[in-house]
Amino acid sequence: MQRTIPTYLLVLLFSILLMLTYNNGLWTGIVDANQLITKHNLLFLSSCAFFLTALFNILFSLVSFRFVLKPVLIFIVIASAAASFFIDSYGVHIDSSMMQNVLETDSSEAHELFNSDFIIHMLLWGLIPAFLIAKVRLAHISWSKQLMQSAFSITMSILVIGLVAAFFYQDYASTFRNHRDLRYLINPTSYIYAVTKIAREQFAEADKPIIPISQNAALGTLASDKSKRSVTVMVVGETARAESFHLNGYSRETTPELEKTNSLYFSDVSSCGTATAASVPCMFSKYARDDYDNEKGHGYESVLDAISKAGVEVSWIDNNSGCKGTCDRVEHSKVSAERRPDLCVDDECYDELLLENLKQKIASSDGNQLIVLHQKGSHGPAYFKRVPTAFEKFTPVCETAELQKCSQEEITNAYDNTILYTDYVLANIIHYLDSISEQGVDTAMLYVSDHGESLGEHNMYLHGTPYFVAPSQQTHVPMVMWLSTGFQADHHQNMSCLKQATKAPFSHDNIFHSLLGMTNVQLPGIYDASLDMMTQCQQS
């Protein structure tokens, strides 16, 4: 006859398992934060083990009922195995922004992360422990006795935490105050809190109507008086970091085509977030980064709504995982592999196809247009998939999504090739816009990346690190502006002045107001001329 164990014992053993084997990233962070090997620091590290075990024990004792506990623990051990893999392999931190990005990723991006190392890790630390938990026989006791056992277990855990605090409060306060990122490494509480926060926000937003900002939007006199049509193209880059742009001083020639154009490169630009799900809604929002949150980003109309309301034809063409709600109320489409199979592999298309879609969109209209192109860009970890073979200039390249299997040189080469390809795509967009400007169309292009990317600096890879601890590689992004000669004249732009302005600090905060300026849309009470990159160099 198979032996049974009480639920409180299963919870305690599970808590110890989580503490010991699923929190390597946290332990590494705590050790790094207390580098001196002293007797006191060793005692502090030991206390962390008791603290974590007690914390987890309290959490799971709350659900330690006979028919509830095992399904919860099975789910947690599988989710925690996945979280530990990404924390340990890529140095990621798990907050609500990261979890939102995970929940909104598309199947293609997700597939790249499901590599052989991930599968082996999930088998060893996810499925096998889940199977063992499922096989455990829990002792059948009355509800009243179960509640008493849970209450006793929680009480003892609270006492343990109290004792730890009594002896090591200053150590905990100092460590977690000076290294706030450590809380995003606690597995599983980091992702449980993040998912709970997202669910709470979405539930609160579910019945709320979108708050309009476009009631008074109208074309300004500059746009309404001139006879020529205007076409403005906004290119939302993906995962491009300024540090890897030759235009920004990078040693490698990653931007040779843009350097042949008369475009302007802005060298000091900061992103709103470190992941697409945060940055894209933020850059099109009326709120600056310091005042922005997810509720505001999704609860209000975007600048695209305002420009559309003013009479400009607004279109969003996507080669990524969507606009994160920003384009929901304007015309939007996704590039299709069926149109140009030569530019697509396994249902994923190269960014050149955006140019083909752009040409079709411009040719289909004779009115003023704002067209947003959302790139696949440099999205990792499978950087090698983002570029055609002809653009593999820097070799050897990492030809797998399992970055831990590649050398630093191979990772950097693969990433730099994506920047080289983005340079080619942007230059060709400029050439096309320049050609139609000769037909009497005012044309302009603004490119800015949504966030950057870590390639191993500070033992971090990819992106999505909480903003307050994110390295510059994830927040310093490239921005390029190109204006046709007719656009310059009709918008009274002093190009020498604009060239000087490229050295000034800018951010995603400027995008909302600059797009209004570029499309000459007035939005009284919301438009801020001081944040419009065009106004400071406008001639009367």
QUIQUI-V369866 format. One line per field, one symbol per residue. phi: phi as a letter, one per 40 degrees, with the letter a starting at -180 (. if undefined). psi: psi as a letter, one per 20 degrees, with the letter a starting at -180 (. if undefined). Layout:
phi = ???
psi = ???
//
This chain:
phi = .ccbbcccccccccccddccbbbdcccccccccbcccbccccccccccccccccccccdcccbcbdcbdcdccccccccccccccccccbgcbbbccccccccbccccccccccccccccccccbbccccccccccbcccbccccccccccccccccccccccdcccbdcccccccccbcccccbcbbcccccccccccccccccdbcccccbbdbcacccccccccccbbbbbbccbgcbcdbcccchcccccbccccccccbbccbbbccabadccccccccccccdcbcaccccbcbcccccccccchccbbbbbbbchcfgcbdbbcaabcbcccbccbbbfgbbccdccccccdcccccbbbcbbbbbbccfbcbccdcccbcdcbcccbcbcbaccdccbcccccccccccccccddccccccccccccccccgbcbabbbaccabacbhcffbbgagcddcbcccdcbcbcabbbbcdccdcccfcccccccccccccbacdccdcccccccfbcbdgbcbccbcccccbccc
psi = ppqqqqhhggggghggggggijkgggggggghimhpnrgghhhgghhhggggggghgggihiklqgjhgghghggghghhggghghghhikqpoahgghghghjqrhgghhhimahhgggghggifgghgghghippqporrgghghgggggggghhhgghggghhhkghgggggigimhihhjioojhghggghgggggghghigjpqppqijhjpqprhghhhqhqrpoppooorokpqhhjphhjjqhqnilhghiirkrppoimpqrhajqghggghghjqiprghjqrhghhiiqqrhhgghghijpopqpppkbkrjkihjhjrpqrqqphhgmhijqpljpqqihhhhghggggghjqjapqopppoqhckpaimhhiiqqhijmgorqqokqinhiiqrhghggggghhhghgggggghhgggghhhihijkppqqpppqqhrbqpkipkkqqbajpphijprhhiioqqppppprghggghjlpohgghhhiiiqpraihigghhhgghilppmpigpohiioihhikpq.
//
